[in-house]
């Protein structure tokens, strides 16, 4: 298993990079985040990697952070989700945004990634909701988890979604508030946060 690459960047394209390690050039399919993190051609670079083994190919996928790699492995553990969809999702969203969508049941937002339809997004959420706690995805994910677990929080989130906010935005805003507040107060305070861009 190739766990990481550290070497000279020979080729940098939006979909892949070639990194020379010990005289061998490794082609790695990369996310947009990894593309942005890589330096200029000829520079010394490092990527975490995942080797996908198939009957007819060995494909290497590269990530700029360990969190991104762990999220990729989690996403591709879902039946019907291959590495191409995993890369597409991590190119569209950060690892933390994907975790927020999963925790807040926001299938609609996930469908904006290439190749992800509503049914697949719902399957990803269903299969991963209990597993996301194992990934260190930041404070916002814990915040949303607290909001979704609270009755007044759930009601406030539903109200904000009916006003046109995404499930993730609404969950994040409510999660940053004191969930012991009444539903009306949660909605008012969340609207203030959302108007300021959180």
Phi and psi restraints in degrees (value plus and minus 20) as a CYANA .aco file:
   2 UNK   PHI    -115.5   -75.5
   2 UNK   PSI      89.0   129.0
   3 UNK   PHI    -108.3   -68.3
   3 UNK   PSI     -45.9    -5.9
   4 UNK   PHI    -182.0  -142.0
   4 UNK   PSI     142.6   182.6
   5 UNK   PHI    -148.3  -108.3
   5 UNK   PSI     116.4   156.4
   6 UNK   PHI    -157.5  -117.5
   6 UNK   PSI      94.7   134.7
   7 UNK   PHI    -197.9  -157.9
   7 UNK   PSI    -178.3  -138.3
   8 UNK   PHI    -110.5   -70.5
   8 UNK   PSI     113.2   153.2
   9 UNK   PHI    -100.3   -60.3
   9 UNK   PSI      92.2   132.2
  10 UNK   PHI    -111.1   -71.1
  10 UNK   PSI     -63.9   -23.9
  11 UNK   PHI    -154.4  -114.4
  11 UNK   PSI     117.5   157.5
  12 UNK   PHI    -153.1  -113.1
  12 UNK   PSI      87.8   127.8
  13 UNK   PHI    -138.7   -98.7
  13 UNK   PSI     146.4   186.4
  14 UNK   PHI     -83.9   -43.9
  14 UNK   PSI     -50.9   -10.9
  15 UNK   PHI    -116.6   -76.6
  15 UNK   PSI     -42.1    -2.1
  16 UNK   PHI    -174.3  -134.3
  16 UNK   PSI     145.8   185.8
  17 UNK   PHI    -157.4  -117.4
  17 UNK   PSI     132.7   172.7
  18 UNK   PHI    -136.6   -96.6
  18 UNK   PSI     103.1   143.1
  19 UNK   PHI    -137.4   -97.4
  19 UNK   PSI     107.9   147.9
  20 UNK   PHI    -110.0   -70.0
  20 UNK   PSI     101.2   141.2
  21 UNK   PHI    -147.0  -107.0
  21 UNK   PSI      94.2   134.2
  22 UNK   PHI      41.1    81.1
  22 UNK   PSI      15.7    55.7
  23 UNK   PHI      66.1   106.1
  23 UNK   PSI     -21.4    18.6
  24 UNK   PHI    -132.9   -92.9
  24 UNK   PSI     110.8   150.8
  25 UNK   PHI    -111.1   -71.1
  25 UNK   PSI     101.0   141.0
  26 UNK   PHI    -123.5   -83.5
  26 UNK   PSI     102.8   142.8
  27 UNK   PHI    -107.4   -67.4
  27 UNK   PSI     106.0   146.0
  28 UNK   PHI    -144.3  -104.3
  28 UNK   PSI     105.7   145.7
  29 UNK   PHI     -96.6   -56.6
  29 UNK   PSI     113.8   153.8
  30 UNK   PHI    -147.5  -107.5
  30 UNK   PSI     140.1   180.1
  31 UNK   PHI    -104.3   -64.3
  31 UNK   PSI     148.4   188.4
  32 UNK   PHI     -84.5   -44.5
  32 UNK   PSI     -53.7   -13.7
  33 UNK   PHI     -84.4   -44.4
  33 UNK   PSI     -62.4   -22.4
  34 UNK   PHI     -86.3   -46.3
  34 UNK   PSI     -59.6   -19.6
  35 UNK   PHI     -78.1   -38.1
  35 UNK   PSI     -65.7   -25.7
  36 UNK   PHI     -85.8   -45.8
  36 UNK   PSI     -54.3   -14.3
  37 UNK   PHI     -97.0   -57.0
  37 UNK   PSI     -44.8    -4.8
  38 UNK   PHI     -89.7   -49.7
  38 UNK   PSI     126.0   166.0
  39 UNK   PHI    -100.6   -60.6
  39 UNK   PSI    -177.1  -137.1
  40 UNK   PHI    -100.5   -60.5
  40 UNK   PSI     141.7   181.7
  41 UNK   PHI     -75.9   -35.9
  41 UNK   PSI     118.5   158.5
  42 UNK   PHI      72.6   112.6
  42 UNK   PSI     -31.8     8.2
  43 UNK   PHI    -102.7   -62.7
  43 UNK   PSI     143.3   183.3
  44 UNK   PHI    -103.1   -63.1
  44 UNK   PSI     104.1   144.1
  45 UNK   PHI    -150.8  -110.8
  45 UNK   PSI     143.4   183.4
  46 UNK   PHI    -158.3  -118.3
  46 UNK   PSI     114.6   154.6
  47 UNK   PHI    -155.8  -115.8
  47 UNK   PSI     120.3   160.3
  48 UNK   PHI     -98.0   -58.0
  48 UNK   PSI     124.3   164.3
  49 UNK   PHI    -151.9  -111.9
  49 UNK   PSI     139.6   179.6
  50 UNK   PHI    -153.4  -113.4
  50 UNK   PSI     106.6   146.6
  51 UNK   PHI    -119.0   -79.0
  51 UNK   PSI      95.5   135.5
  52 UNK   PHI    -115.7   -75.7
  52 UNK   PSI     100.4   140.4
  53 UNK   PHI    -123.7   -83.7
  53 UNK   PSI     102.6   142.6
  54 UNK   PHI    -145.5  -105.5
  54 UNK   PSI     151.7   191.7
  55 UNK   PHI     -79.1   -39.1
  55 UNK   PSI     -59.9   -19.9
  56 UNK   PHI    -128.0   -88.0
  56 UNK   PSI     -17.3    22.7
  57 UNK   PHI    -180.9  -140.9
  57 UNK   PSI     135.1   175.1
  58 UNK   PHI    -139.7   -99.7
  58 UNK   PSI      90.3   130.3
  59 UNK   PHI    -131.2   -91.2
  59 UNK   PSI     116.0   156.0
  60 UNK   PHI    -128.1   -88.1
  60 UNK   PSI     111.9   151.9
  61 UNK   PHI    -137.5   -97.5
  61 UNK   PSI     115.0   155.0
  62 UNK   PHI    -136.2   -96.2
  62 UNK   PSI     125.3   165.3
  63 UNK   PHI    -157.9  -117.9
  63 UNK   PSI     125.4   165.4
  64 UNK   PHI     -99.2   -59.2
  64 UNK   PSI     -44.4    -4.4
  65 UNK   PHI    -152.5  -112.5
  65 UNK   PSI     138.0   178.0
  66 UNK   PHI     -85.7   -45.7
  66 UNK   PSI     -55.9   -15.9
  67 UNK   PHI     -81.9   -41.9
  67 UNK   PSI     -60.4   -20.4
  68 UNK   PHI     -84.9   -44.9
  68 UNK   PSI     -62.5   -22.5
  69 UNK   PHI     -81.7   -41.7
  69 UNK   PSI     -66.7   -26.7
  70 UNK   PHI     -83.3   -43.3
  70 UNK   PSI     -58.0   -18.0
  71 UNK   PHI     -86.7   -46.7
  71 UNK   PSI     -60.5   -20.5
  72 UNK   PHI     -78.9   -38.9
  72 UNK   PSI     -66.8   -26.8
  73 UNK   PHI     -83.6   -43.6
  73 UNK   PSI     -57.8   -17.8
  74 UNK   PHI     -86.3   -46.3
  74 UNK   PSI     -66.6   -26.6
  75 UNK   PHI     -82.0   -42.0
  75 UNK   PSI     -64.8   -24.8
  76 UNK   PHI     -95.7   -55.7
  76 UNK   PSI     -25.0    15.0
  77 UNK   PHI     -98.5   -58.5
  77 UNK   PSI     -32.7     7.3
  78 UNK   PHI     -97.3   -57.3
  78 UNK   PSI     115.2   155.2
  79 UNK   PHI     -82.9   -42.9
  79 UNK   PSI     113.4   153.4
  80 UNK   PHI      69.7   109.7
  80 UNK   PSI     -22.2    17.8
  81 UNK   PHI    -131.0   -91.0
  81 UNK   PSI      91.5   131.5
  82 UNK   PHI    -117.1   -77.1
  82 UNK   PSI     158.8   198.8
  83 UNK   PHI     -78.6   -38.6
  83 UNK   PSI     -55.7   -15.7
  84 UNK   PHI     -83.2   -43.2
  84 UNK   PSI     -60.6   -20.6
  85 UNK   PHI     -89.8   -49.8
  85 UNK   PSI     -59.0   -19.0
  86 UNK   PHI     -79.3   -39.3
  86 UNK   PSI     -64.2   -24.2
  87 UNK   PHI     -85.4   -45.4
  87 UNK   PSI     -62.0   -22.0
  88 UNK   PHI     -81.4   -41.4
  88 UNK   PSI     -62.0   -22.0
  89 UNK   PHI     -86.3   -46.3
  89 UNK   PSI     -62.1   -22.1
  90 UNK   PHI     -96.7   -56.7
  90 UNK   PSI     -32.3     7.7
  91 UNK   PHI    -104.1   -64.1
  91 UNK   PSI     -50.1   -10.1
  92 UNK   PHI    -103.2   -63.2
  92 UNK   PSI     -57.4   -17.4
  93 UNK   PHI    -149.1  -109.1
  93 UNK   PSI     137.8   177.8
  94 UNK   PHI     -98.1   -58.1
  94 UNK   PSI     145.4   185.4
  95 UNK   PHI     -78.6   -38.6
  95 UNK   PSI     -60.2   -20.2
  96 UNK   PHI     -86.6   -46.6
  96 UNK   PSI     -59.0   -19.0
  97 UNK   PHI     -82.8   -42.8
  97 UNK   PSI     -58.6   -18.6
  98 UNK   PHI     -84.4   -44.4
  98 UNK   PSI     -63.7   -23.7
  99 UNK   PHI     -81.5   -41.5
  99 UNK   PSI     -60.0   -20.0
 100 UNK   PHI     -82.7   -42.7
 100 UNK   PSI     -62.4   -22.4
 101 UNK   PHI     -82.5   -42.5
 101 UNK   PSI     -61.1   -21.1
 102 UNK   PHI     -86.6   -46.6
 102 UNK   PSI     -68.0   -28.0
 103 UNK   PHI     -85.8   -45.8
 103 UNK   PSI     -55.3   -15.3
 104 UNK   PHI    -113.8   -73.8
 104 UNK   PSI      -9.8    30.2
 105 UNK   PHI      38.3    78.3
 105 UNK   PSI      17.7    57.7
 106 UNK   PHI    -115.3   -75.3
 106 UNK   PSI      52.8    92.8
 107 UNK   PHI     -86.7   -46.7
 107 UNK   PSI     -54.7   -14.7
 108 UNK   PHI     -79.3   -39.3
 108 UNK   PSI     -63.8   -23.8
 109 UNK   PHI     -84.6   -44.6
 109 UNK   PSI     -60.4   -20.4
 110 UNK   PHI     -81.3   -41.3
 110 UNK   PSI     -46.9    -6.9
 111 UNK   PHI     -88.7   -48.7
 111 UNK   PSI     -30.0    10.0
 112 UNK   PHI     -96.7   -56.7
 112 UNK   PSI     -29.3    10.7
 113 UNK   PHI    -100.0   -60.0
 113 UNK   PSI     121.3   161.3
 114 UNK   PHI     -78.6   -38.6
 114 UNK   PSI     108.3   148.3
 115 UNK   PHI      66.5   106.5
 115 UNK   PSI     -19.2    20.8
 116 UNK   PHI    -127.2   -87.2
 116 UNK   PSI      88.8   128.8
 117 UNK   PHI    -110.7   -70.7
 117 UNK   PSI     155.7   195.7
 118 UNK   PHI     -82.6   -42.6
 118 UNK   PSI     -63.2   -23.2
 119 UNK   PHI     -83.6   -43.6
 119 UNK   PSI     -61.6   -21.6
 120 UNK   PHI     -86.2   -46.2
 120 UNK   PSI     -62.3   -22.3
 121 UNK   PHI     -80.4   -40.4
 121 UNK   PSI     -61.8   -21.8
 122 UNK   PHI     -85.9   -45.9
 122 UNK   PSI     -57.8   -17.8
 123 UNK   PHI     -86.1   -46.1
 123 UNK   PSI     -61.0   -21.0
 124 UNK   PHI     -79.0   -39.0
 124 UNK   PSI     -66.4   -26.4
 125 UNK   PHI     -83.6   -43.6
 125 UNK   PSI     -66.0   -26.0
 126 UNK   PHI     -81.0   -41.0
 126 UNK   PSI     -65.7   -25.7
 127 UNK   PHI     -97.2   -57.2
 127 UNK   PSI     -44.6    -4.6
 128 UNK   PHI    -125.9   -85.9
 128 UNK   PSI     -30.7     9.3
 129 UNK   PHI     -73.5   -33.5
 129 UNK   PSI     -61.7   -21.7
 130 UNK   PHI     -99.8   -59.8
 130 UNK   PSI     -36.7     3.3
 131 UNK   PHI    -112.0   -72.0
 131 UNK   PSI     -40.4    -0.4
 132 UNK   PHI     -85.7   -45.7
 132 UNK   PSI     -40.1    -0.1
 133 UNK   PHI     -85.3   -45.3
 133 UNK   PSI     -40.5    -0.5
 134 UNK   PHI     -97.3   -57.3
 134 UNK   PSI     -29.7    10.3
 135 UNK   PHI    -125.6   -85.6
 135 UNK   PSI     113.3   153.3
 136 UNK   PHI     -96.3   -56.3
 136 UNK   PSI      78.8   118.8
 137 UNK   PHI    -136.2   -96.2
 137 UNK   PSI     -11.0    29.0
 138 UNK   PHI      83.9   123.9
 138 UNK   PSI     151.5   191.5
 139 UNK   PHI     -86.9   -46.9
 139 UNK   PSI     -55.1   -15.1
 140 UNK   PHI     -80.4   -40.4
 140 UNK   PSI     -55.9   -15.9
 141 UNK   PHI     -84.9   -44.9
 141 UNK   PSI     -63.1   -23.1
 142 UNK   PHI     -84.5   -44.5
 142 UNK   PSI     -58.5   -18.5
 143 UNK   PHI     -80.6   -40.6
 143 UNK   PSI     -66.7   -26.7
 144 UNK   PHI     -85.0   -45.0
 144 UNK   PSI     -60.5   -20.5
 145 UNK   PHI     -77.6   -37.6
 145 UNK   PSI     -61.1   -21.1
 146 UNK   PHI     -86.3   -46.3
 146 UNK   PSI     -60.2   -20.2
 147 UNK   PHI     -87.0   -47.0
 147 UNK   PSI     -61.8   -21.8
 148 UNK   PHI     -88.9   -48.9
 148 UNK   PSI     -48.4    -8.4
 149 UNK   PHI     -98.0   -58.0
 149 UNK   PSI     -33.1     6.9
 150 UNK   PHI    -120.3   -80.3
 150 UNK   PSI     117.5   157.5
 151 UNK   PHI     -82.6   -42.6
 151 UNK   PSI     -69.0   -29.0
 152 UNK   PHI     -86.7   -46.7
 152 UNK   PSI     -52.1   -12.1
 153 UNK   PHI     -83.2   -43.2
 153 UNK   PSI     -64.2   -24.2
 154 UNK   PHI     -81.1   -41.1
 154 UNK   PSI     -64.6   -24.6
 155 UNK   PHI     -83.8   -43.8
 155 UNK   PSI     -61.4   -21.4
 156 UNK   PHI     -85.1   -45.1
 156 UNK   PSI     -60.3   -20.3
 157 UNK   PHI     -82.0   -42.0
 157 UNK   PSI     -65.2   -25.2
 158 UNK   PHI     -79.6   -39.6
 158 UNK   PSI     -60.8   -20.8
 159 UNK   PHI     -84.9   -44.9
 159 UNK   PSI     -62.5   -22.5
 160 UNK   PHI     -87.0   -47.0
 160 UNK   PSI     -56.9   -16.9
 161 UNK   PHI     -84.3   -44.3
 161 UNK   PSI     -59.4   -19.4
 162 UNK   PHI     -87.5   -47.5
 162 UNK   PSI     -39.0     1.0
 163 UNK   PHI    -106.5   -66.5
 163 UNK   PSI     -22.3    17.7
 164 UNK   PHI      89.8   129.8
 164 UNK   PSI     -21.7    18.3
 165 UNK   PHI    -100.9   -60.9
 165 UNK   PSI     133.3   173.3
 166 UNK   PHI     -93.5   -53.5
 166 UNK   PSI     140.4   180.4
 167 UNK   PHI     -78.4   -38.4
 167 UNK   PSI     -59.3   -19.3
 168 UNK   PHI     -87.1   -47.1
 168 UNK   PSI     -66.6   -26.6
 169 UNK   PHI     -80.4   -40.4
 169 UNK   PSI     -66.7   -26.7
 170 UNK   PHI     -83.0   -43.0
 170 UNK   PSI     -64.6   -24.6
 171 UNK   PHI     -83.6   -43.6
 171 UNK   PSI     -60.6   -20.6
 172 UNK   PHI     -86.0   -46.0
 172 UNK   PSI     -63.6   -23.6
 173 UNK   PHI     -83.3   -43.3
 173 UNK   PSI     -67.6   -27.6
 174 UNK   PHI     -86.6   -46.6
 174 UNK   PSI     -57.0   -17.0
 175 UNK   PHI     -83.6   -43.6
 175 UNK   PSI     -44.9    -4.9
 176 UNK   PHI    -103.7   -63.7
 176 UNK   PSI     -21.9    18.1
 177 UNK   PHI    -125.0   -85.0
 177 UNK   PSI     149.9   189.9
 178 UNK   PHI     -96.2   -56.2
 178 UNK   PSI      88.7   128.7
 179 UNK   PHI     -93.1   -53.1
 179 UNK   PSI     -19.0    21.0
 180 UNK   PHI    -102.9   -62.9
 180 UNK   PSI     -27.6    12.4
 181 UNK   PHI     -87.7   -47.7
 181 UNK   PSI     140.4   180.4
 182 UNK   PHI     -88.3   -48.3
 182 UNK   PSI     142.6   182.6
 183 UNK   PHI     -78.7   -38.7
 183 UNK   PSI     -63.0   -23.0
 184 UNK   PHI     -80.9   -40.9
 184 UNK   PSI     -64.3   -24.3
 185 UNK   PHI     -86.5   -46.5
 185 UNK   PSI     -58.3   -18.3
 186 UNK   PHI     -80.7   -40.7
 186 UNK   PSI     -63.0   -23.0
 187 UNK   PHI     -83.2   -43.2
 187 UNK   PSI     -66.6   -26.6
 188 UNK   PHI     -80.6   -40.6
 188 UNK   PSI     -67.9   -27.9
 189 UNK   PHI     -86.2   -46.2
 189 UNK   PSI     -58.8   -18.8
 190 UNK   PHI     -85.6   -45.6
 190 UNK   PSI     -59.0   -19.0
 191 UNK   PHI     -82.3   -42.3
 191 UNK   PSI     -58.3   -18.3
 192 UNK   PHI     -82.7   -42.7
 192 UNK   PSI     -65.4   -25.4
 193 UNK   PHI     -82.2   -42.2
 193 UNK   PSI     -64.5   -24.5
 194 UNK   PHI     -85.5   -45.5
 194 UNK   PSI     -55.2   -15.2
 195 UNK   PHI     -88.6   -48.6
 195 UNK   PSI     -45.6    -5.6
 196 UNK   PHI    -110.9   -70.9
 196 UNK   PSI     -16.5    23.5
 197 UNK   PHI      57.5    97.5
 197 UNK   PSI       9.6    49.6
